[in-house]
Amino acid sequence: MSSGHDDSTCSSVDERADTSGRGRAGLNRRRFLQTTAALTAAAGGSGAGIASPGKAAAAAAQESIEEVIVALGADTRVMDPDLDQGLNDMYRLIFNTPLSVDDEGLPVADLAESWEFADDTTLRLMLRQDAVWQDGEPLTADDFVFTWERMNDPERESTNVQGFSPWLADVIAIDDYTVEMRTSVPYAPALVELDGFWIAPRHFIEEVGDEAFGLKPLGSGPYQVVEWQKDQFLSLEAASTWWGEPQPFPRVRFVIIPDTFTRAAALLAGDAHVVSEPPVAMVPQIEGSGTAYVTQAPDWRIQFIQFPHQDSRRENTPEIDNKLVRQALNYALDREAIATAVGQGNFDVVPGPWFGSSWAYPANAAELGYRYDPERARELLAEAGYADGFTFYFGTSNGFSLMDNELMQACVPYFQDIGLQVEFTSLEWAAFDPARDENQFSAYYLGLSGSTDPHGSPNQYMTSQGRTRGFYDTDPELEEVIWQGATIVDFEERQTYYQEVIFPMMIDVAPWIFLWTPSSIMAVDNRIEYQQGPQPYVEVMKMTAAG
């Protein structure tokens, strides 16, 4: 595991970035961005250090794929979606939810084949009766009740319950195949958010216990777990009990390869069939290999720099609580320049906390949002009492999301330019996530699998009722406004509220450094047909064998 910068670019980039914050005299952001782009392009153009397809790959091209190998940058912490919601790539093959979300962002049937609102606070789900667990036991309304009870068990410290407890009051089994989900208030995003309500098997967990379930779970999805070695691999096989569309492959194997270039090399060497988030600079090499191609699409993720609550960040960093400081940091970055020079056109800058096409943005959102204005940033820091700057403990994952390390390295000189002393840390996800738990940062880069409803991301990371480690309790008025927006069920009234009340307040409070939405990029073996959609993960069930 890496404990610092990406070694492939570190020697040149660090010299310019001067992450200690002591080298402002020699700082040149333009040269930094040009050099970063050139280094990345050189890595892709020459293919230095990247394995090319060998004899094994050529021979394999004549064979059908019995086990598709998917290379990801990080693993889940535990194979229990109630405790870690990190990897839909895996979970969607093992588990099910009441409803799913299609590529248009609309709710569609999953375990519930139909649904209706009996009143403003009662959602009735009619379950499909052919769904079974992977041991053949029927999946019933009682499993829905158990899932809710399990989420609310204080001894388990569920992380998923935080997304539901603020609005979901109770889950009731009317009969074996009818469930009522009763909300504490009228809640507009309910149908979309049930896409994350992973149903757990009562009979199995009561027999083996939570710990055993988290190591080798029993699901109701198309594939069942054969073996999981954390941070190494997950082996799945097609479940004979599956009740949905046929599985495209007999077996699926996820392998964890944190480094993006190494992931791409595995594809070119024939050691993987699908690679998530390959280096952008290697796309021409992959496309020209004759054995693989790249598929990509703008997705629903929103990426930003998180200002954690004071209980979830580094000690003695009170400056983050000052709104003027947060505004200054938003003015400090030239997002367009970074997205163009480093992101190479794979990132769309957004003015706020939603993906670019969200209906929550007003028509003049770009004008209301932050522009690149370092002079204004310095003025705000001085007004806040930090004319001489402060030490900014800034972190990012390395290889978890598309170009995370490179993009955040490019931000460092901008922060230095307004007077901050930047302590920059880049870690592979297996080390970065615990570092967040240990409160090592003032702020850090984060990318969400964004909800198609604009309540999702702000609720998760800006309110006390959302996920842990977010920007919560820092501005109670913002939290109140966010939740008011979720209770408006009339669409036109709700849209007006988001555009005229919530968005302007977001800009003023500056709970994040607003950045961009990325494209999902996947590299795929020619023997597989696959088109990446807006869901920011690998969807094995949408693949077919080529030919």
C-alpha positions in Angstrom: 0.0 0.0 0.0 1.1 3.5 -0.8 1.5 5.9 2.1 2.1 9.0 -0.1 2.1 10.3 -3.6 1.8 8.1 -6.7 5.4 7.2 -7.4 4.9 7.4 -11.2 4.6 11.2 -11.1 5.9 12.1 -7.7 9.4 13.3 -8.4 8.5 16.0 -10.9 5.1 17.0 -9.4 6.2 17.3 -5.8 9.0 19.6 -6.7 6.5 22.1 -8.1 3.7 21.5 -5.7 5.9 21.8 -2.6 3.3 20.2 -0.4 5.0 21.4 2.7 3.7 24.9 1.8 7.2 26.5 2.0 7.8 27.1 -1.7 5.5 29.9 -2.8 8.2 32.0 -4.4 8.8 29.4 -7.2 5.1 28.4 -7.6 3.7 28.2 -11.1 0.3 26.7 -11.4 0.3 26.8 -15.3 3.6 24.9 -15.4 2.3 22.4 -12.9 -0.8 21.7 -14.9 1.1 21.4 -18.1 3.6 19.1 -16.6 1.0 16.9 -15.0 -0.8 16.5 -18.3 2.4 15.9 -20.2 3.5 13.2 -17.7 0.2 11.4 -18.0 0.1 11.6 -21.8 3.7 10.3 -21.9 2.7 7.3 -19.8 -0.1 6.5 -22.1 1.7 7.4 -25.4 4.7 5.3 -24.9 3.2 2.5 -22.8 6.4 2.5 -20.6 6.0 0.0 -17.8 2.7 -1.4 -19.2 2.5 -5.0 -20.2 1.3 -5.6 -23.8 -0.9 -8.6 -24.7 1.2 -11.7 -24.8 0.7 -15.2 -26.2 -1.6 -16.2 -23.3 -3.9 -13.4 -24.2 -3.9 -14.2 -27.9 -4.7 -17.8 -27.2 -7.4 -16.9 -24.7 -9.1 -14.8 -27.5 -10.2 -18.1 -29.1 -11.9 -19.3 -25.9 -15.2 -18.4 -24.3 -15.2 -16.7 -20.9 -16.4 -19.1 -18.2 -15.2 -16.8 -15.4 -15.2 -13.0 -16.0 -12.5 -11.2 -14.0 -13.3 -7.7 -12.9 -10.5 -5.5 -11.5 -11.5 -2.9 -9.0 -9.4 -0.3 -7.1 -10.7 -1.1 -3.6 -12.6 -3.7 -1.6 -15.5 -3.4 0.8 -14.6 -3.5 4.5 -17.1 -6.2 5.3 -19.4 -8.2 3.0 -22.5 -6.8 4.7 -24.2 -3.8 3.0 -25.7 -2.7 6.3 -22.2 -1.9 7.6 -20.5 -0.8 4.4 -22.3 0.6 1.4 -19.1 1.0 -0.7 -19.2 -1.3 -3.7 -22.4 -1.7 -5.8 -20.2 -3.6 -8.3 -20.3 -6.6 -5.9 -23.4 -6.0 -3.9 -25.8 -5.8 -7.0 -24.8 -9.4 -7.8 -25.4 -10.8 -4.4 -28.2 -8.9 -2.8 -31.5 -7.2 -3.7 -33.4 -4.1 -2.7 -37.2 -3.3 -2.8 -36.8 -1.1 -5.8 -33.9 -0.2 -8.1 -33.1 2.9 -10.2 -32.9 2.6 -14.0 -30.6 4.6 -16.3 -33.1 7.4 -16.4 -33.0 7.8 -12.6 -36.5 6.4 -12.2 -37.6 3.7 -9.7 -38.2 0.3 -11.1 -39.3 -3.1 -9.7 -36.8 -5.4 -7.9 -38.1 -7.4 -4.9 -41.3 -5.3 -5.0 -43.1 -5.9 -8.3 -45.6 -3.1 -7.7 -46.1 -0.3 -5.2 -48.5 2.5 -4.2 -48.9 5.3 -1.7 -51.9 4.4 0.5 -51.6 7.9 2.0 -48.9 10.6 2.3 -46.9 8.6 4.9 -47.7 5.0 3.9 -45.9 3.2 1.0 -47.3 -0.2 0.3 -45.0 -2.7 -1.5 -46.4 -5.9 -3.2 -43.5 -8.4 -3.3 -42.8 -10.9 -6.1 -43.5 -14.4 -4.9 -40.9 -16.2 -6.9 -37.9 -14.6 -5.2 -35.9 -16.9 -2.9 -32.7 -16.9 -1.0 -29.7 -18.7 -2.4 -30.4 -21.7 -0.1 -33.9 -22.1 -1.6 -35.8 -20.5 1.3 -38.6 -18.1 0.3 -37.9 -14.3 0.6 -40.9 -12.8 2.4 -42.1 -9.6 4.1 -40.7 -10.9 7.3 -37.2 -10.4 5.9 -38.0 -6.8 5.2 -39.1 -6.4 8.9 -35.9 -8.1 10.0 -33.7 -5.9 7.9 -35.3 -2.8 9.5 -34.9 -4.3 13.0 -31.3 -5.2 12.3 -30.5 -1.7 11.1 -31.9 -0.2 14.3 -30.0 -2.6 16.7 -27.8 -0.2 18.6 -25.2 -2.9 19.3 -24.5 -3.3 15.6 -23.7 0.3 14.7 -25.3 0.1 11.3 -24.0 2.7 8.9 -27.0 2.2 6.5 -29.6 3.2 9.0 -28.5 6.8 8.9 -29.9 7.1 5.4 -33.4 5.8 6.5 -34.0 6.6 10.2 -34.7 10.3 9.6 -37.7 9.6 7.5 -38.7 5.9 7.9 -40.7 5.2 11.0 -41.6 1.6 10.7 -41.7 -1.5 8.4 -44.7 -3.7 8.8 -45.5 -7.1 7.2 -49.2 -7.1 6.2 -48.9 -10.6 4.9 -46.1 -12.8 3.5 -45.9 -10.7 0.3 -47.2 -7.3 1.3 -45.1 -4.7 3.2 -46.0 -1.3 4.4 -43.2 1.2 4.9 -44.5 4.1 7.1 -42.7 7.4 7.0 -42.5 10.0 9.8 -43.2 12.8 7.3 -44.2 13.0 3.7 -40.9 12.1 2.0 -40.5 12.9 -1.8 -37.3 10.8 -2.4 -38.6 7.6 -0.8 -38.9 5.4 -3.9 -35.4 6.3 -5.2 -33.8 5.8 -1.8 -35.2 2.3 -1.4 -32.5 1.4 -4.0 -30.2 1.2 -1.0 -32.4 -0.7 1.4 -30.6 -4.1 1.1 -32.7 -7.0 2.3 -31.1 -9.5 4.7 -32.2 -13.1 5.4 -33.6 -13.6 8.9 -33.3 -17.3 9.0 -29.7 -17.4 7.9 -28.4 -14.6 10.1 -30.2 -15.9 13.2 -28.5 -19.3 12.5 -24.9 -18.2 11.8 -24.7 -14.8 13.3 -23.7 -11.3 12.0 -19.9 -12.0 11.9 -20.2 -15.1 9.7 -22.7 -13.4 7.5 -20.3 -10.5 6.9 -17.6 -12.9 5.8 -19.7 -15.2 3.5 -23.2 -13.8 3.1 -26.3 -15.5 1.8 -28.1 -13.3 -0.7 -31.1 -13.4 -3.1 -29.2 -12.1 -6.2 -27.9 -13.8 -9.4 -24.6 -14.8 -7.9 -23.6 -16.4 -4.6 -20.4 -16.0 -2.7 -17.8 -18.9 -3.0 -14.9 -17.2 -1.3 -13.8 -13.8 -0.2 -10.3 -12.8 0.8 -10.4 -9.2 1.9 -8.4 -6.7 -0.3 -7.5 -9.6 -2.6 -10.5 -11.2 -4.4 -14.1 -12.2 -4.3 -15.2 -15.3 -6.1 -18.9 -15.7 -7.1 -20.8 -18.4 -9.0 -24.1 -18.3 -10.7 -26.9 -19.1 -8.2 -29.2 -21.9 -9.3 -32.0 -20.3 -7.3 -31.9 -17.0 -9.2 -35.3 -15.9 -10.3 -34.5 -13.1 -12.7 -32.8 -12.7 -16.1 -30.2 -15.4 -16.9 -26.7 -14.7 -15.6 -24.2 -13.9 -18.5 -21.3 -15.9 -17.1 -21.1 -19.1 -14.9 -18.6 -17.4 -12.5 -17.4 -13.8 -11.6 -14.2 -13.0 -9.9 -13.4 -9.5 -8.5 -9.7 -8.8 -8.0 -8.5 -5.8 -6.0 -5.7 -3.8 -7.8 -5.4 -0.4 -6.2 -3.0 1.1 -8.8 -4.8 2.3 -11.9 -1.9 1.5 -14.3 -1.5 -2.0 -12.9 -5.2 -2.6 -13.4 -4.9 -1.6 -17.0 -1.8 -3.7 -17.4 -3.8 -6.7 -16.1 -6.4 -6.2 -18.9 -3.7 -5.9 -21.6 -1.9 -9.0 -20.3 -5.1 -11.1 -20.4 -5.3 -11.3 -16.6 -8.6 -9.4 -16.3 -11.6 -8.9 -18.6 -13.1 -5.7 -17.2 -11.2 -2.9 -15.5 -12.8 0.0 -13.7 -11.4 3.5 -14.0 -8.3 2.8 -16.1 -5.9 5.7 -16.5 -7.2 8.2 -19.0 -3.8 8.4 -20.7 -3.9 4.7 -21.5 -7.2 4.8 -23.3 -5.5 5.1 -26.8 -3.3 2.2 -25.9 -6.2 0.0 -24.8 -8.3 1.0 -27.9 -5.3 0.2 -30.1 -4.5 -3.2 -28.5 -6.8 -5.2 -30.7 -8.0 -7.2 -27.6 -9.9 -4.6 -25.6 -12.0 -1.4 -25.9 -13.1 1.4 -23.6 -16.7 2.4 -22.8 -17.7 5.5 -20.8 -20.6 7.7 -19.9 -21.3 10.7 -17.8 -22.5 9.5 -14.4 -24.4 10.6 -11.4 -21.5 10.9 -9.0 -20.7 14.2 -7.4 -17.1 14.8 -6.4 -16.0 17.5 -3.9 -13.7 18.4 -1.1 -15.4 17.5 2.2 -15.2 19.7 5.2 -15.8 17.2 8.0 -17.5 18.2 11.3 -15.1 19.2 14.0 -15.5 15.8 15.7 -14.5 14.0 12.5 -11.4 16.1 11.5 -8.0 16.8 12.7 -7.7 18.5 16.1 -7.0 22.2 16.3 -8.4 23.1 12.9 -11.0 25.7 14.0 -10.6 27.6 10.8 -12.8 25.2 8.9 -15.8 26.3 11.1 -15.5 29.8 9.7 -17.7 30.3 6.7 -15.4 32.9 5.2 -12.6 30.4 5.1 -14.7 27.9 3.3 -15.8 30.5 0.8 -12.1 31.5 0.3 -11.1 27.9 -0.5 -13.9 27.7 -3.1 -12.6 30.8 -4.8 -9.0 29.5 -4.7 -9.4 26.7 -7.3 -9.5 27.1 -11.1 -11.7 24.1 -11.6 -12.0 24.4 -15.3 -8.2 24.5 -15.8 -7.7 21.4 -13.6 -10.5 19.5 -15.2 -9.1 20.3 -18.7 -5.4 19.9 -18.2 -5.4 17.0 -15.7 -8.9 15.5 -16.2 -8.5 15.6 -20.0 -12.2 16.3 -20.6 -13.5 13.5 -18.4 -14.9 15.8 -15.7 -17.7 18.4 -15.9 -17.4 21.3 -13.5 -20.6 21.8 -11.5 -21.6 24.9 -9.4 -23.1 23.0 -6.5 -23.8 19.7 -4.8 -25.6 17.9 -7.7 -24.7 16.4 -11.1 -24.9 18.9 -13.9 -28.3 18.1 -15.3 -30.1 18.1 -12.0 -33.4 19.9 -11.9 -32.4 21.5 -8.6 -30.1 24.0 -10.3 -31.5 27.4 -11.3 -30.9 28.7 -14.8 -28.2 31.1 -13.6 -26.5 28.6 -11.3 -23.1 29.1 -13.0 -23.3 32.8 -12.3 -24.3 32.3 -8.7 -21.6 29.7 -8.1 -17.9 30.2 -7.3 -15.4 31.4 -9.9 -11.7 31.3 -9.8 -10.7 34.5 -7.9 -7.5 34.1 -5.8 -7.6 37.8 -4.8 -11.1 37.4 -3.4 -9.9 34.3 -1.6 -7.1 36.2 0.1 -9.5 39.0 1.1 -11.8 36.5 2.7 -9.0 34.8 4.6 -7.8 38.2 5.9 -11.4 39.1 6.9 -11.6 35.8 8.8 -8.4 36.5 10.7 -6.1 34.3 8.6 -4.2 36.8 6.5 -1.0 34.7 7.1 -2.8 31.5 6.2 -2.9 28.3 8.3 -1.8 24.7 8.0 -4.3 22.8 5.8 -4.2 19.0 6.3 -5.5 17.9 2.9 -6.1 14.2 2.0 -7.2 12.1 -1.0 -7.5 8.5 -2.0 -5.2 7.2 -4.6 -6.7 5.0 -7.3 -10.1 4.7 -5.8 -11.9 7.1 -8.2 -10.9 8.4 -11.6 -7.6 10.4 -11.4 -8.2 11.2 -7.7 -4.5 11.6 -6.8 -3.6 13.5 -9.9 -6.5 15.9 -9.6 -5.9 16.7 -5.9 -2.2 17.1 -6.5 -3.1 19.8 -9.0 -5.2 21.6 -6.3 -2.3 21.9 -3.9 -0.5 24.9 -5.6 -3.7 26.8 -5.8 -4.2 26.5 -2.0 -0.6 27.5 -1.5 -1.0 30.5 -3.7 -3.6 32.1 -1.3 -1.2 31.5 1.6 -2.0 28.1 3.1 0.7 25.7 4.3 -0.5 22.5 2.8 0.2 19.1 4.3 -1.0 16.8 1.4 -1.5 13.1 1.9 -2.5 10.6 -0.8 -3.3 7.0 0.3 -4.7 3.9 -1.3 -8.3 3.4 -0.1 -7.4 0.6 2.3 -5.3 3.2 4.2 -7.3 6.3 3.4 -10.6 5.2 4.8 -9.1 4.4 8.3 -7.2 7.7 8.1 -10.6 9.5 7.9 -11.8 7.5 10.9 -8.7 8.6 12.7 -9.4 12.3 12.0 -6.2 13.0 10.2 -7.4 15.7 7.8 -8.9 19.2 7.8 -10.5 18.3 4.5 -10.4 15.5 1.9 -11.5 14.6 -1.6 -14.6 12.5 -1.8 -16.8 11.2 -4.6 -20.4 10.0 -4.0 -22.5 7.6 -5.9 -24.9 10.4 -6.2 -28.6 10.0 -5.8 -30.8 11.0 -8.7 -32.8 12.9 -6.2 -31.1 16.2 -5.0 -31.9 15.4 -1.4 -29.5 12.4 -1.4 -26.0 13.8 -1.3 -26.7 16.9 0.9 -28.6 14.8 3.4 -25.8 12.2 3.6 -23.0 14.7 4.0 -24.4 17.9 5.3 -26.9 17.0 8.0 -26.7 15.4 11.4 -29.2 12.8 10.3 -27.1 11.6 7.4 -23.9 9.6 7.1 -21.1 10.0 9.6 -18.1 12.3 9.1 -20.1 14.9 7.1 -20.6 18.6 7.4 -23.2 18.4 10.1 -24.3 20.6 13.1 -22.1 23.3 11.6 -25.0 25.3 10.2 -28.4 24.3 11.7 -30.3 26.6 9.4 -28.9 24.8 6.3 -29.9 21.4 7.8 -33.4 22.6 8.4 -33.7 23.9 4.8 -32.3 20.7 3.3 -34.9 18.6 5.2 -37.8 21.0 4.3 -37.0 20.3 0.6 -37.5 16.6 1.1 -41.0 16.9 2.5 -42.4 18.9 -0.4 -44.2 16.3 -2.5 -45.5 18.6 -5.3 -42.7 18.6 -7.9 -43.0 22.2 -9.2 -43.2 23.6 -5.7 -40.2 21.5 -4.7 -38.2 22.5 -7.7 -38.8 26.2 -7.0 -37.7 25.6 -3.4 -34.4 24.0 -4.4 -33.6 26.6 -7.0 -34.5 29.7 -5.0 -33.8 28.6 -1.4 -31.5 25.6 -1.1 -29.0 26.4 -3.9 -28.3 30.0 -2.8 -27.8 28.9 0.8 -25.4 26.2 -0.4 -23.3 28.8 -2.1 -23.3 31.1 1.0 -22.6 28.4 3.6 -20.0 26.6 1.4 -20.2 23.2 3.1 -18.0 21.7 0.5 -15.5 22.8 -2.1 -17.8 22.1 -5.1 -15.9 20.5 -8.0 -17.3 18.3 -10.8 -19.0 15.2 -11.9 -16.8 12.5 -13.6 -17.4 10.0 -16.4 -17.5 6.4 -15.6 -14.8 4.7 -17.7 -14.5 1.0 -18.1 -12.0 -1.0 -20.2 -13.4 -4.3 -21.5 -12.1 -7.4 -23.2 -13.3 -7.7 -26.8 -15.1 -11.0 -26.1 -17.6 -9.1 -23.9 -20.2 -6.7 -25.1 -20.9 -3.9 -22.6 -22.0 -0.3 -22.7 -21.3 1.7 -19.5 -24.4 3.6 -18.2 -24.7 6.5 -15.7 -24.5 4.1 -12.7 -20.9 4.6 -11.5 -20.0 0.9 -11.1 -19.5 -2.2 -13.2 -22.8 -3.9 -14.1 -22.0 -7.5 -14.9 -25.7 -8.4 -15.5 -25.7 -6.0 -18.4 -22.9 -7.8 -20.2 -23.1 -10.4 -22.9 -20.6 -12.6 -24.6 -19.6 -11.1 -27.9 -20.4 -12.8 -31.2 
